[in-house]
Amino acid sequence: MKLVEAKELASNFTNETIQQLHEGVHKAFAVDAQTPPTSAAPYGIHSYADWQQWSDILEEELSKRAIPFTPVPWLKSGEA
């Protein structure tokens, strides 16, 4: 799915759906963070750029709707 299509899709979701999807990203992030480095992360949240892109789209939509949320704690460039 293209980024523009994903943004349009997200704009059509209900508030509850947007919140649930965003919570799902948080949960996947937490599971992968708890996975030992010697094991494959179940969701591959840091292996696939579309996870962060989707998270950003959801957070943008939550912001537009003035719905409070906790941002997913992605590492910024240069952090480790």
C-alpha positions in Angstrom: 0.0 0.0 0.0 1.3 3.4 -0.9 1.7 6.1 1.8 -1.0 8.3 0.3 -3.4 5.4 0.3 -2.6 4.5 3.9 -3.3 8.1 5.0 -6.6 8.2 3.1 -7.5 4.8 4.7 -6.7 6.1 8.2 -8.7 9.2 7.7 -11.8 7.0 7.2 -11.4 5.0 10.4 -13.5 5.7 13.5 -11.7 7.2 16.5 -11.9 3.9 18.3 -10.4 2.1 15.4 -7.5 4.5 15.1 -6.8 4.2 18.9 -7.0 0.4 18.7 -4.6 0.2 15.8 -2.2 2.6 17.5 -2.3 0.5 20.7 -1.5 -2.6 18.5 1.6 -0.9 17.3 2.6 -0.1 20.9 2.0 -3.8 21.9 4.0 -5.1 19.0 6.8 -2.7 19.9 6.8 -3.9 23.5 6.9 -7.6 22.5 9.8 -7.1 20.1 11.6 -5.0 22.7 11.4 -7.8 25.2 12.6 -10.4 22.7 16.2 -11.5 23.5 18.7 -10.3 20.9 19.6 -13.9 20.0 15.9 -14.6 18.9 14.0 -13.3 16.0 11.6 -10.5 17.0 8.0 -11.8 16.4 6.7 -8.7 14.7 10.0 -7.4 13.2 9.0 -3.9 14.2 12.5 -2.6 13.7 13.1 -4.6 10.6 10.4 -3.2 8.4 10.1 0.6 7.8 6.3 0.3 7.2 5.8 -0.2 10.9 7.1 3.3 11.7 5.4 4.8 8.7 2.0 3.3 9.8 2.6 4.5 13.3 3.4 8.0 12.1 0.2 8.0 10.0 -1.9 6.9 13.0 -0.3 9.5 15.2 -0.9 12.2 12.7 -4.5 11.2 12.4 -4.9 11.1 16.2 -3.4 14.6 16.4 -5.7 15.9 13.7 -8.7 14.6 15.8 -7.2 16.0 19.0 -7.2 12.5 20.6 -4.6 12.2 23.3 -2.0 9.4 22.7 1.4 8.3 23.8 3.8 8.3 20.8 5.6 5.1 20.0 9.2 5.5 21.3 11.0 5.0 18.0 14.8 5.7 18.1 15.7 8.8 16.2 18.6 8.9 13.8 21.9 8.9 15.8 20.4 7.4 18.9 21.2 3.9 20.1 
